[in-house]
Amino acid sequence: MLINGYYIHLRFHGGEAALEYNDPSHYKYVTEGMVVGIDETDQTVEVGRFRLSHIDVWAAINAGTSVFDIFDCAQETFDYYSAIFDIETEDPSAELIHLFKGEVWPGNVLILDRLELLPEFRGHNLGLIVMRRLIERFGAGTSITAIKPFPLQQEYTDVQTNEWRQKMKFDQLDKNLSRATAKLKRHYAKLGFKFMKGTPFMFRDSETALPAPHKFAAKVRL
C-alpha cells in the first residue's frame, strides 16, 4: 500500500527463548516490530512501532503449567487475566461469555499491546490496516484477540528525554481522556472488537471474519 509516496511494510524483530524446564514465559511469545515506508529509490523511513504477545494457553495446559503464571510474567499481559479467565477455575470468565453471547473457551490469546504511528502517517486508517494484518499473521490458533484502547498521550513520560515521544507529538493529541478513549473504541470496533464493561479492554472473537482491507483504504493505494 502507498501512503505519502511510501510503500508500507511491516518488519519483525528477532527474539530469543531460554530452555529452562517449565518456565511460564515459554508460553508467551512476544513480537516487536516496525512499520516502515520504502520509496521508489529504496529509501526507508520509520512509520511506526508495534508490540504483541501470543499466549499459548493450550501448550501450557498440556505441560501442566499455570495459565495465571504466564499472564503474570509481565504487567502488560497480567492485567488481561481476570477479564478473560475465572480466577478460581481458569475457565472463561462470566464477562467473556456474556460479551460473546454464549459459551466460549478462550484458548490461545493474542494481545495487541502497542501500536504507534508517526503524525505524518495518521489519518489514513493505517492503524486499522496494520492491526488487521497482525491479527492475520499472529492470530492463527487463537480464540480471541485483546486490546486496551488507551490514549498513549495520557502516559506519563519525561518528554525531554524521550526522542520517540517527541516525534510522536503526543502534545498535539486530544488531552481529554474520556473523549479520546471513546474515539479509540469506535475506531477499533470497525475491526470487530467489542468493549467489555467494567474493564478497560476490548476483545474480538477469532471466528468472526476480519473486514476486507479495502474497507479502510479509501485514502491509500493497496
N, C-alpha and C positions, 0 to 999 in steps of 0.2 A: 504494500500500500504506500501511497505517496502523500506526504504532508510537507508543505513549505519547501518543496524541492528535494526532499529526502525520502528515500525508500526505508521503511521502518522494519527493523529486525529485533528479535529477542536473542540475547546472549546469556548463557547459563554458566555460572562459576562452578568449578570442580569442588568436590568436598572430600572428606575422609571419614573413616569409621574405625573405631577401636574394636578389638576382638575379644575383650573380656567376656566371660560367660555370664549370661542372664543380666546384662546391663540394660535397664529400661530404655536408655537412649538409643539402643539398637533399632527400636521400632518407630523412631521419629526421624523422618528423612527431611532435612532442611535444605531448601534450594534458594540461593540468592542469584540475582542476575541484573542485567541492564537492558533497558530499551535503547536502541541506538538507531541513528539515521545515517544512511550512506547516500552520497550524492553521485552524480554521473561521472565525476572524476575520481571516485572511490575514496573521497574524504569522509571521515567518520566523525559524528558528533554524538555526545551523550544526550539522550532524550529523557530518560527516567530510570528508576530503580524499582526492584520488587523483591519480596521475600515470601516464601510459603513453606508450610510444613505438611507432610503426608504422614498421618498416624496409622500405622499398620496394626489395627486392632486384632484382626484375625490371627496374624502370626504371633502376637503377644499372648493371646488366649491359648493357642496351641502349645506355646512354650511354657505356659504356667506363670506368665509374668503379669503383674497387676496393671490394668489399664490406667488406673489412677496414677501410678508411678510414672508412666510415660508422659502423661499430661503435666505432671509435677516437675518434669525436667527443666522447664523454663516458664517464666511468668506469662509470656505471650501465648502459651498453649494451656497453662493451668487454668486460666480464667474461664475457658470454654467448658471445662469438665462438667461442672454441676448443671450447666444448661443442657448438655447432651445426655448425661447419664444420671440415673438414680444413684445417689452416693452409697446407699446401703447394699444394693443388689447388683450394680453396674448394668442393669437393664436400661432400656431407653427411658429418659425422664418423661413424666406425665406431660410436661410442657412441649416436648418434642412431638409426642404422639398427637397432642391437640393441634399443634401447628400444621401437621400434615394430615389431619382429619382421619386418623386411623392408626392401626398398629404399625409400628416401624421399628426396624433394628438398625441402629446407626452404622454398624460395620466399620469399615475403614473411613477415615475422616480427612478431608483436605481443608486446611486452614490457609486462606489468602491473607497473610498477616500485614503486608505493606505494599502499597503501590504509589509511587510519586512520579509526577511528570513536571518537567520544567515549564514555566509560563508560556513560552513561545509555541508550545505544542499542545496547549489546552484548548478546549472549545471545539474539538473535532470528534468527540466521543471515542478518542483513542484509548482512554482508560477502560471503557467497556469492551473494546475490541481486544485489548491486551488480556483482560481478565477472562474473557471468553476463551482465548487461546490457551491460557494457563490451565483452565478447567479441563479443556480437551486433552492437553498434554500430560497433566499430572493427576487427573481425576479418575483414571482407569482403575477399576476395582474398589472405588469408594462408594459409599451410600449417600453421604451428604457433603456439601461444601459450606464452610462457615466463614463469615467476615464480621468485622466490627466497624460499622460506619461512624468513625470518629474523625472530626476535622483535625488534620495534622497541625494546623496553625495554632491549635489550642495546647499543644505540647510545650512544656517548659524547657527551653534550651537557651543557652547563652549565645545570642546571635553573633556577637563579636568574635567568637572562637569557633564558629561552625560555618565553614565556607559553603558547604552544600545548602544549608538552610538559607544563607543569603541569596544563593542562586534561585532557590525556590520562591523567594519573595512572599513568604507567608504573611508578612505585614500588610500586603495588598488584598488579602482574602477577608471574607466576612468574619468579624470578630464575635458575632452573636452565636453562642454555642448551640442553642436550640434551633435557630433558623438554619444554620449551616448543617447540622446533623439531619434535620428533616429533608433538606435538599439532597444529601447523600443517600438517604433511604429511598427517596423517589427515584434517584438515578440508578441505584443497584437493583431496584425492583424490575427494571427493564430486562435484567438477565434472569429473572425468576426467583430472586431472593425474597424471603419473607421475614418480617421482623417478629422476633419472639418477645412478647410483652413481659415486662419485669426484668429484662436483661438488656445489655447494650448490643446484642448480636442479631445477625440475620443469617438465615440458612436457606439452601436450595437442595431439593431432592434430586439425586443423580438420575432418577428415572424420567424426570422431566426434560424434554428435548431443549437444547440451547437454541435461542433465536439465531436465524441466519445472519452472518456478518453484515450483509448489505442493509440490514435493518438500522444499523448505527452509522453507516458510512456515507451519508448523503453529502458530506463535505470533503471526502477524500476519494482518491482513486485506488481501488483494490487491484 
